[in-house]
């Protein structure tokens, strides 16, 4: 289901529209418009641009940090990491077996 546009009059007696998601969450609220035909034109412009709009990332470039490892008191930090090594080794072996079983098989002559 698509979003819903609602036209309303704000506290300053201007026309505005809001875009609501199917579950009722307000996604966007427009700028004020003087009359109803202009707010309808604003909705048409929003519909036209929304599907094809480009995304511009204005966030500053930052280094992605690894999540901190939490060690409970009374446990050995090295022992916490050993099971992960075993799981990684199992996954690597599983990939090798899968590659071997999916090799092309040529049956008969053409």
N, C-alpha and C positions, 0 to 999 in steps of 0.2 A: 504494500500500500504506500502511496506517495504522501508527502507532507501536505499540510493544510495551511492555506493563507487566510488570515483573518484580518478584516479591515475594521478599525476602531477609531474613536476620537479620543485624543489624549487630554490631559488636564489643561492644556493651553488652547484648546479648541482647534487643534490641527488634526488632519487625517493622517493615520499611520497604518502600516500593516505589520503583522508578525507572522513568522513561519514557524509552525509547530510540527513536531514529529508525530508519527502515527500513535505513539503512546502518550501524547499530550505535552511533551517537554518543549518549551519555547527555545527555538534554535537561533532565531534572528529577529530583530526589531528594526524597522526602517527609520529613515529620517522623516521629519514632518513634511506634509504636503498641504497645499492650500485648498484643494478641492478634490472631489471624488474621482473625476476623470484622470487627474494627474496621479493619484494613488493607484488606479488601475493600470496606467501606463508603467508605473514603477514595478508593479507585480509582473507585468509582461517582460520588462527588462531583466528582472531577477530570474524569471524562468528561462529566458534566453541565455543568460550568462552562466547560470549555476551549473549546468551540465557540462559545459566546455571550459569552465574556468581553470586557469593555471594555478598551481600552488607555488607560492614564493616562501622560502624558508628564511625568516628574519632572525632566527636564533643565532647567538654567537657560536662560533666553532669551539667545541670543547672536547676534551679527551673523555672517552667513555670509560667509566671506572668499573672495575670488577666488584661484584658484591662482596662485602666483608664476610669472612668465614667466622661463624660463631662457634666457640668451643665451650662446652659446658664445664663447669668446675668439677674436678675430679676425673676428667677423661684425658687421655693422651691425644694430643693434636695429630701426631703422625698416624695413630691407629684410625683416626677418622677418615684419612685420605686413602688408606690401603684398599677398602672395598671399591672405591671409584676406579682404581687402577684395574682391578679384576673385571669390573663391568666394561671398561674400555677395551680390555683384551678380548673379552667375549664378543663384543660388537665387531671388532676387527676380524676375528676368526669367522664370525657369521657372514660378514661381507665377502670374505674369500670363498667360503663354501657356496654362497649364492652366485658368485661370478662363475665358479666352476660348473655349477649345475645349469647355468643358462647359456653355456657355450653353444654355438650353432651346430646342429647335427644334420649332416648331409645324408639323405636316404635315397639310394638308387641313382641311376644315371638319368639325365634329362632326355 
